[in-house]
Amino acid sequence: MVGNTFFGDFDLASAAIWMFWIFFAGLVYYLQTENMREGYPLVDDDGDASANQGPFPVPGDKTFTLPHGRGELTVPSGQRGDRADLALARTSVSNGAPYVPTGNPMVDGVGPAAWAPRRDVPELDGHGHAKIRPMSTLPDFRHSAGRDPRGKAVVAGDGEVMGRITDMWVDVPESMVRFLSMDMNPEGTGQTRLIPINMCRIGSDRVTVRSLYSHNFADIPTTRKADEITLLEEEKIMAYFAGGTLYATPERTGPQL
């Protein structure tokens, strides 16, 4: 008889759906706690531990072996901390109140010019080679389409000529230009700066950088090596150019109609 068998009164459909919900809840818990390996524990505007850390506990340490012999990384305890001693002043004692720069925000790296403390090492491709390299060092790469910026004058947002383009820096695996190398003097002084390709416009006779004015170019962050850029250097250069959209001149911080 059906009633005398082991599963005679057992609802397999109900058991299946409950097993699914238990599995799904465990999956949500696992994914959320793994997501908390960076940026936790939470802190308030003063840098103190936040009273509300969320419904999930901070996970225990997990050590990852980095590729290409770059050591190990333990998170969350070994994560890079937030930047300290920022040149900012609080406008109110209440949480969430805005901060205002106290110095040169583009040099200090705050506000729209803020940068994150990424690792000060080059980004590598799958073979362990630096991804972004000057085209002049890549015999297999050449300019094939569009305007070639090399040799063109660099014009700032105020119309001043600041130098000339001498090279293009290529993301080798992606086959894309990421930066333009600029000599700060059209006559050639050897003082070079990198311009993010997405922060300039290449014209028929010039390369225009609208986000910076002539007096901003000297403070563009530099790279330690002439043929290599680190993740941190990328971050600072991009932030500097982006921050100039608001901070290049005091007039840009005022009301715009």
N, C-alpha and C positions, 0 to 999 in steps of 0.2 A: 504494500500500500504506500501511497505517496506520503502520508503522515508519518510513517515509520522510517523513512530514509533520512540521511544526515541533513540534506538540504531541503527537506520537504517543506519546512516552514520558514526558510531563509530567503529573503528578497535580494537576489543577486544584483538587480538593477539599482536598488537603493544603496547597496554596499559599494557598487562601482562609482556612483556619483559622489558619495561621501569620501571615498578614497581619492577621487579627483580633486575635491575641494581641499582636502588636507595637503595633498601634494602641491596644489597651486598656492596655498598659504605659505607653505615652507619655501617655495620658490621665490615668492615676493619678499619674504624675510631675508633669504640669502642674498638676493640681488641688491636689496636696499642696504644691507650691512656692508657688502663689498663696495658699494658706491660711496661709502663713508670713509674710505681709506685715505682720501684727500680732502682737505678743508675742514676736518673735524679734529678735536672738539670745537664747537662754535664759540666765537668770542664776540663781545659787544664793541661799541665804538671806541671804548677806552682800552681795549686789548685784554679785558678780564673775561673769564669763562662766562658764557651766557647761561642765564637761569633756565632757559628752555633748550634742551639739546635734542628734542624730538622724541618720538615714541620708541625708537630703536636704539640699542646700546652701540657704542663705538666698538668695532671689531678688534680682536686681538691682532698682534703683529703677524705679518706674513713677509717673508724674505723672498725677493725675486732676483734671479741671476740675470744681469744685463748682458746683451749680446756684444760680441767683438771685444771681449776682455775689459769691459768698462765697470767691472766690480759687481757689487750687490746693492740692492735698495730695499730697506725695511720700512713698511708702512703699516699703520699710520704714524708711528712714533718718529720715523726717520724722514718724514716729509720736510720739504723746504718751508721755512717759516715765512710769515709775512714780512714785508719791508718795514723797518723801524726808522724812527726819527725823520718822518716826512715833513717837508716844509709846508705845513698846513696849519691853519688856525680854525678852531671850532667856532661857529657863529651862535651857538646856543647850547645850553647844558642838556637839552632833551635829546634822547636817542633819535637818530635819523636826521638830525639837523645838518645842513650842508657845511662843508669846509671851504675856506678860501685860501689861495696860495699866499705865502708870506715872502717869497722871493721870485726868482725867474722860474715859472712853472715848467718851461720847456727843458731847462737844464736840470731842474730838480726832479723831473719825471713825475708830475702829479696832475690831477685833473684829466683832461683829454689827452695829455702827454704821458700818462702813467704807463709804466711797464711792469711786467711780472718777473720775478727772479727765476728765470729758466736756467738750465744747466749751461755753464760757460764752456761748452764743448761743441764742435761742429755736429750737425745732423748727418747721419751716415745712411748710405743706401744699403741694399741687401748684401753687398759684397764687402762692406766695411769701409768704403771710400766716402770722402766728403761729398755731399750731394750738390752743393752750390760752389761752382768754380768759375774763374774768369774764362771767357771764350778763347782768349789768346793762348791759354795753356791746353786747349782741347783741339788737337789736330783733326778730329773727326767731326767737328761742328763748324758750321758756317752760316752766314746770314742768307736766307733764301726768299723771304717775302716781306712786304711792307717797307717802311722807311728805315734805313740803317742810321741809327743815331750817332755813330762814331764820327768824330770830327765836328759835330755841330756845337754851336754855342749854347750855354746854359743860361737862361734868363729867369731872374727871380720875379716874384709877384709884383714888385715895384718897378719892373722894367730894366733893372741893372743887369749887365752881363757879368756872370760870376765865374765862368770857366768854360771848359769844353769837355765833351764826352770822349773818353779814350778807350773804353772797353765795355763789354756786356758780360754780366755774371749769369751763368746758366744753371738751372736746376737740371742736372744731367739726367736722372731717371725720367723726369717729366718732359724733358726737351723744351723747357720754357725759360724765358728771360725773367729773372727776379729782380736784378739790380743793374743800374748803369754806373760805371765808374767815371768820376769827374775829376779833372785836374783843376785845382782852384785858381789857376792863372792861365789865361789863353796862351801865354808864352811858354808855359811848361815849367812848373816849380817843383814838381814831385809831391806837393801836398794834395792828396786825393781824398775824396769823400764818395760814399755810395748813396745813390738815389734810388728809392724803391720804384720799380717800373710802373706801379699803379698810382704813384703820387706825382707823375709828370705827364706832359703831353708832348709827343714828338711831332714837330711841324716840318715843313719843307726845308727851313733854314735854321731852326732852333729847337731846343728842348726847353719847355716852359715848366717851371715849378711854381704854381700859384700859392701853395700853402706857406711858403717861406719868403721873407723879404731879404734884402741883401745883407743886413746886419745879423741875420740868423745863421748864415752858412758856416761861419767860423766855428760854431759850437756843435755842428753835426757830430754825433758820436762816431768814433773811428774803430777800426779793427786792429787787433794785435799783429796779425799777419797780412801780408800784401795779397795773398792768394787764397785766403780762407776766412770764413765768417762763422762765428759760434751762434748757438741758439740765443744766448743772452744779448750778443751784439745785434742780431737781427731784431730782437724785441725792442731794444733801445732806439735803433735807427728808425724803425717803423713808427714808434711812439712819438719821436721827435717831429717827424714830418706831419703826422696826423695832428699832433698838438698845435702845430703852427697854424692850422685852419682857424683856430680861435685865438691863439696867444701870440702870433707873429708880430702883431702891432696892437697897442691899446685900443685903437679904434674898432677892432674886430670884436672886442668883448662888450661893446655897447649895444644898444637897441638897433635892430636892423629892420628897415621898412621895405 
